[in-house]
Amino acid sequence: MDETKECVKSCIFCEIAAGRAEAQKVYEDDLVLCILDINPFSRGHCLVIPKRHVPWWHELTLEENASLFKAARIVAEKMMVALSPDFICMYARGRRIPHTHIFLVPTIKGDVLDRFFNALELFQESPPELAALRERKSMEEVADMIRCASASNQSRCSGQKL
């Protein structure tokens, strides 16, 4: 059996998008859906998901990507009016449920999520064993590699400057 079809059948987000599983929808267009998270971090915590099963966000079509972020903005603006948080925390995950999704979490300064992200920032400096990655030559090299790579034909350039 096709692995993709198996995955889709067992994917709760695909089931919700197909109308076979219950969810509280807050926004929908032709390509994406926004629902309340059943395990909220705060009141109004939502998930924006593509209707098509796409495990990784970089595999979305450009149209799906635009729709996903447009929906996130529309819903975040509505959350600001309806719930009056200090800000909407937006982040993406996708490892536990391999279907692209964006978290939109209404957040108040000092609440548990704000404290978590503030604590996480303490770990953002790379550890000593990765110090070589911060060196100018290493950073220039990897920047050139990324700039030169062509995702459309999976090719890399060699030594070419942009």
C-alpha positions as a printed Julia matrix, in Angstrom:
162×3 Matrix{Float64}:
   0.0    0.0    0.0
   1.13   3.56  -0.7
   2.83   4.98   2.41
   1.34   8.44   1.82
  -2.23   7.09   1.77
  -1.59   5.13   5.0
  -0.25   8.25   6.64
  -3.22  10.32   5.5
  -5.69   7.74   6.82
  -4.07   7.85  10.25
  -3.59  11.64  10.32
  -6.01  13.45  12.62
  -5.55  16.72  10.72
  -6.48  15.02   7.44
  -9.53  13.53   9.14
 -10.54  17.0   10.4
  -9.97  18.59   6.97
 -12.11  15.87   5.37
 -14.9   16.43   7.9
 -14.55  12.94   9.4
 -13.32  14.17  12.79
 -14.79  16.9   14.95
 -13.05  20.22  15.47
 -13.96  23.79  16.33
 -13.22  25.66  13.11
 -12.44  29.36  13.38
 -11.36  30.0    9.77
 -11.36  28.17   6.46
 -10.5   28.82   2.83
  -9.97  26.5   -0.13
  -6.5   25.4    0.99
  -6.26  25.75   4.77
  -8.23  25.4    7.94
  -7.8   26.96  11.38
  -9.1   25.06  14.4
  -8.94  25.34  18.17
  -6.24  23.1   19.65
  -7.67  20.35  21.87
  -4.62  20.68  24.15
  -4.47  24.46  24.49
  -1.6   26.39  26.04
  -4.02  29.28  26.58
  -7.64  30.21  25.89
  -8.09  30.46  22.11
  -4.93  28.53  21.12
  -5.4   27.62  17.44
  -3.72  25.5   14.79
  -3.56  26.55  11.15
  -3.25  23.49   8.89
  -3.2   22.87   5.15
  -6.08  20.69   3.98
  -3.7   18.59   1.9
  -1.47  16.22   3.85
   1.97  17.84   3.8
   4.42  16.61   6.45
   6.94  19.45   6.17
   6.16  23.13   5.6
   8.84  23.49   2.91
   6.89  20.92   0.84
   3.83  23.18   0.61
   3.04  24.71  -2.76
   3.66  28.45  -2.91
  -0.11  28.94  -3.0
  -0.6   26.77   0.11
   2.21  28.59   1.9
   0.67  31.98   1.13
  -2.75  30.79   2.25
  -1.36  29.32   5.47
   0.32  32.56   6.51
  -2.59  34.7    5.33
  -4.93  32.62   7.5
  -2.53  32.9   10.44
  -2.57  36.68  10.15
  -6.35  36.92   9.77
  -6.95  34.69  12.79
  -4.29  36.45  14.89
  -5.96  39.8   14.2
  -9.32  38.33  15.24
  -7.75  36.86  18.4
  -6.34  40.26  19.36
  -9.85  41.76  19.19
 -11.76  38.85  20.73
  -9.33  37.82  23.49
  -7.2   40.93  24.15
  -3.87  39.16  24.73
  -0.61  41.12  24.82
   0.51  39.31  21.68
  -0.03  36.17  19.63
   2.85  33.71  19.78
   3.25  31.98  16.41
   5.44  28.98  15.91
   5.55  25.83  13.84
   6.07  22.28  14.87
   5.2   19.08  13.11
   7.24  16.31  14.6
   4.57  14.72  16.8
   1.87  14.95  14.13
   3.62  14.87  10.74
   1.22  17.3    9.06
   2.35  20.91   8.72
   0.74  23.15  11.31
   1.26  26.58  12.8
   0.46  27.29  16.43
  -1.24  30.61  17.22
  -1.23  31.1   20.98
  -2.75  34.17  22.65
  -0.14  35.16  25.22
   0.07  37.59  28.12
   3.44  38.89  29.32
   4.55  36.75  32.24
   2.18  33.83  31.59
   3.51  30.28  31.4
   4.18  30.37  27.65
   5.9   33.76  27.81
   8.11  32.52  30.67
   8.92  29.35  28.72
  10.05  31.26  25.62
  12.01  33.74  27.74
  13.81  30.8   29.39
  14.41  29.19  26.0
  16.22  32.32  24.84
  18.9   31.58  27.44
  19.86  28.54  25.35
  19.94  30.26  21.97
  23.69  30.87  21.92
  25.34  27.87  20.32
  27.38  25.69  22.69
  31.21  25.82  22.72
  31.53  22.65  20.63
  29.81  24.51  17.77
  31.92  27.67  18.07
  33.56  27.0   14.7
  30.17  27.48  13.03
  30.15  31.12  14.22
  33.49  31.92  12.58
  33.23  34.34   9.66
  34.76  31.94   7.11
  32.4   29.14   8.09
  29.39  31.47   7.98
  30.39  32.85   4.56
  30.83  29.31   3.24
  27.42  28.07   4.36
  25.73  31.31   3.24
  27.23  30.8   -0.24
  26.08  27.17  -0.27
  22.52  28.15   0.59
  22.4   31.08  -1.85
  23.7   28.93  -4.71
  21.57  25.84  -4.11
  18.7   25.21  -6.5
  15.79  23.43  -4.87
  14.06  22.98  -8.22
  16.72  20.68  -9.64
  18.47  19.6   -6.43
  21.8   21.05  -7.62
  24.54  22.97  -5.85
  27.01  25.46  -7.21
  30.7   25.39  -6.46
  32.48  28.55  -5.43
  30.06  30.77  -7.34
  29.3   34.11  -5.66
  25.91  35.8   -6.05
